[in-house]
């Protein structure tokens, strides 16, 4: 029997989801950052800056940036970790990873980049001081497996940071829905010539676990001191957890 999962609001086989998510990000990679600025009115930069501050990277740290895409977090982490540190930019999508790698090289940051699946991380146990995933967890088929892998590669005392769209404050729900399902696909068509991918992104946000559910998922894989910060009335949330 084929296992099924969600691709936005559709129910699809797990294998189909992998291919469909790949198609979305191959399609949007070239315009990803421009669209992020349009979609969030630049707020994604503030959310990422908050995440970078909470990460507290110090010189010499080993850092893993999962689903790092165009490299925003890796760029900041690499500067903070310095030449004695080690920052890996990883993504399951080759188009996104290529954009991120080229951007970092253009800024003189030759950090290692690797095409890899967050559910099967090719790193040893207890290796990284910090692991981050920004706007990537909701696209993963087995989120619990991915979170468990993230914990596995963390050193004792290391921190996981999960930045993701989340459940918006109730009074804002209606205008947020109008924006997500009407304005967003229209913007996607105008800017990236791709309305469908942005319709999927809006749906995938609705299917993602809310703040408390994700907190419990992180605790269930063995992370401690899990907490979250609502950003912009819950449009996004940053969850952090420690491996003890």
NORWO-V666325 format. One record per residue. N is the residue number from 1. PHI is phi in radians with two decimals (none if undefined). PSI is psi in radians with two decimals (* if undefined). NEAR is the number of other ideal C-beta (glycine too) atoms within 12 Angstrom. Layout:
# NORWO-V666325
((N	PHI	PSI	NEAR) (N	PHI	PSI	NEAR))
This chain:
# NORWO-V666325
((1	none	2.36	5) (2	-1.40	2.30	11) (3	-1.33	2.44	15) (4	-1.96	2.82	15) (5	-2.67	-3.06	25) (6	-1.75	2.39	28) (7	-2.10	1.69	31) (8	1.08	-2.23	29) (9	-1.60	-0.08	15) (10	-1.47	2.60	19) (11	-1.72	2.15	16) (12	-2.36	2.90	22) (13	-1.22	2.71	18) (14	-1.04	-0.69	22) (15	-1.11	-0.72	16) (16	-1.09	-0.68	20) (17	-1.04	-0.79	30) (18	-0.97	-0.80	25) (19	-1.22	-0.69	18) (20	-1.18	-0.74	28) (21	-1.10	-0.71	37) (22	-1.04	-0.76	28) (23	-1.07	-0.73	21) (24	-0.99	-0.86	35) (25	-1.39	-0.45	38) (26	-1.10	-0.69	25) (27	-1.19	-0.72	26) (28	-1.68	-0.10	38) (29	-0.93	-0.83	32) (30	-1.12	-0.55	21) (31	-1.90	0.22	28) (32	-1.01	-0.85	39) (33	-1.24	-0.67	28) (34	-1.06	-0.78	21) (35	-1.15	-0.66	36) (36	-1.03	-0.73	33) (37	-1.12	-0.76	20) (38	-1.11	-0.86	25) (39	-1.09	-0.72	35) (40	-1.87	0.14	28) (41	0.93	0.65	17) (42	1.43	-0.07	17) (43	-1.11	-0.48	21) (44	-1.03	-0.51	32) (45	-1.20	-0.64	23) (46	-1.21	-0.75	22) (47	-1.06	-0.73	34) (48	-1.20	-0.67	36) (49	-1.08	-0.69	21) (50	-1.11	-0.74	26) (51	-1.08	-0.77	37) (52	-1.07	-0.71	31) (53	-1.13	-0.74	20) (54	-1.21	-0.43	29) (55	-1.19	-0.60	36) (56	0.99	0.85	23) (57	-1.20	2.35	36) (58	-2.06	2.78	18) (59	-0.94	2.36	19) (60	1.61	-0.13	16) (61	-1.18	2.58	32) (62	-1.75	2.20	31) (63	-2.29	2.38	46) (64	-2.01	2.09	48) (65	-1.82	1.82	52) (66	-1.58	2.47	49) (67	0.92	0.70	44) (68	-1.28	-0.22	45) (69	0.85	-2.07	42) (70	-1.43	0.08	41) (71	1.56	0.23	39) (72	-1.00	-0.85	37) (73	-1.26	-0.75	49) (74	-1.02	-0.68	47) (75	-1.05	-0.84	33) (76	-1.17	-0.76	34) (77	-1.09	-0.72	41) (78	-1.12	-0.67	37) (79	-1.13	-0.70	25) (80	-1.32	-0.65	27) (81	-1.29	-0.46	32) (82	1.25	-3.10	19) (83	-1.11	-0.42	14) (84	-1.47	-0.16	14) (85	-1.57	-3.10	27) (86	-2.57	1.96	27) (87	-2.10	2.11	43) (88	-1.79	2.16	39) (89	-1.65	2.05	41) (90	-2.23	2.66	42) (91	-2.79	2.67	41) (92	-1.48	-0.23	33) (93	-1.85	2.08	34) (94	-1.13	-0.65	20) (95	-1.11	-0.78	26) (96	-1.13	-0.76	39) (97	-1.11	-0.66	36) (98	-1.14	-0.72	24) (99	-1.06	-0.81	31) (100	-1.13	-0.78	41) (101	-1.06	-0.82	32) (102	-1.12	-0.68	20) (103	-1.11	-0.77	28) (104	-1.14	-0.74	32) (105	-1.09	-0.68	20) (106	-1.12	-0.43	14) (107	-1.66	0.14	19) (108	1.31	0.51	11) (109	-2.04	1.62	28) (110	-1.49	1.06	18) (111	-1.43	2.59	36) (112	-1.13	2.43	27) (113	-2.14	2.52	31) (114	-2.56	2.30	26) (115	-1.40	1.98	25) (116	-2.68	2.75	28) (117	-1.65	2.18	25) (118	-1.10	-0.36	43) (119	-1.43	-0.16	27) (120	-2.50	1.22	21) (121	-1.24	2.26	31) (122	-1.53	0.80	19) (123	-2.21	2.67	26) (124	-1.25	2.84	14) (125	-1.04	2.63	17) (126	0.96	0.79	17) (127	-1.85	-0.66	26) (128	-1.80	2.54	39) (129	-1.37	-0.56	34) (130	-2.47	2.49	44) (131	-2.24	2.33	49) (132	-2.25	2.61	48) (133	-2.48	2.11	43) (134	-2.05	2.05	45) (135	1.00	0.63	43) (136	-2.17	-0.49	39) (137	-1.06	-0.65	42) (138	-1.18	-0.32	38) (139	-1.55	-0.09	44) (140	-1.47	2.46	39) (141	-1.27	-0.84	32) (142	-1.96	1.50	22) (143	-1.10	-0.63	34) (144	-1.13	-0.68	25) (145	-1.15	-0.77	22) (146	-1.08	-0.77	36) (147	-1.11	-0.67	39) (148	-1.12	-0.71	29) (149	-1.13	-0.70	34) (150	-1.09	-0.74	45) (151	-1.12	-0.73	37) (152	-0.98	-0.76	30) (153	-1.44	-0.13	33) (154	-1.34	2.51	40) (155	-1.25	2.68	25) (156	-0.97	2.28	19) (157	1.59	-0.15	17) (158	-1.35	2.83	34) (159	-2.13	2.39	37) (160	-1.77	2.39	50) (161	-2.16	2.14	45) (162	-2.08	1.89	49) (163	-1.77	2.16	44) (164	-2.71	2.69	45) (165	-1.05	2.59	41) (166	-2.49	-2.78	34) (167	-1.55	2.10	27) (168	-1.32	2.69	27) (169	-0.95	2.31	20) (170	-0.88	-0.81	13) (171	-1.08	-0.34	10) (172	-1.63	-0.03	18) (173	-1.06	-0.79	17) (174	-1.14	-0.91	14) (175	-1.08	-0.58	17) (176	-1.14	-0.68	29) (177	-1.14	-0.76	18) (178	-1.03	-0.80	15) (179	-1.06	-0.83	24) (180	-1.13	-0.72	31) (181	-1.75	-0.17	25) (182	-2.00	-0.96	19) (183	-1.25	-0.77	23) (184	-1.06	-0.90	34) (185	-1.07	-0.61	28) (186	-1.10	-0.80	23) (187	-1.05	-0.76	31) (188	-1.02	-0.68	32) (189	-1.19	-0.77	20) (190	-1.21	-0.75	17) (191	-1.58	-0.77	25) (192	-1.95	0.05	30) (193	0.98	0.69	18) (194	-2.73	1.56	28) (195	-1.31	-0.66	25) (196	-1.09	-0.73	23) (197	-1.09	-0.64	35) (198	-1.38	-0.43	37) (199	-1.16	-0.74	28) (200	-1.05	-0.77	35) (201	-1.05	-0.72	37) (202	-1.12	-0.75	32) (203	-1.16	-0.70	27) (204	-1.12	-0.55	35) (205	-1.13	-0.71	36) (206	-1.20	-0.49	24) (207	-1.52	-0.14	29) (208	-1.35	2.54	32) (209	-0.98	2.52	30) (210	-1.31	-3.13	25) (211	-0.98	-0.87	30) (212	-1.21	-0.65	19) (213	-1.12	-0.77	23) (214	-1.15	-0.66	37) (215	-1.01	-0.79	30) (216	-1.15	-0.68	20) (217	-1.04	-0.70	33) (218	-1.18	-0.70	41) (219	-1.15	-0.64	26) (220	-1.14	-0.46	20) (221	-1.58	0.07	27) (222	1.82	0.15	23) (223	-1.41	2.56	33) (224	-1.98	2.87	22) (225	0.89	0.72	19) (226	-1.29	2.30	32) (227	-2.52	2.87	24) (228	-2.42	2.72	34) (229	-2.13	2.11	24) (230	-1.35	2.31	26) (231	-2.04	2.30	30) (232	0.88	1.03	23) (233	1.02	0.54	19) (234	1.53	0.05	27) (235	-0.97	-0.70	31) (236	-2.29	2.83	39) (237	-2.53	2.51	41) (238	-1.86	2.09	42) (239	-1.80	2.40	42) (240	-2.25	2.60	34) (241	-2.62	2.66	36) (242	-1.97	2.47	26) (243	-1.64	2.03	32) (244	-1.68	*	16))
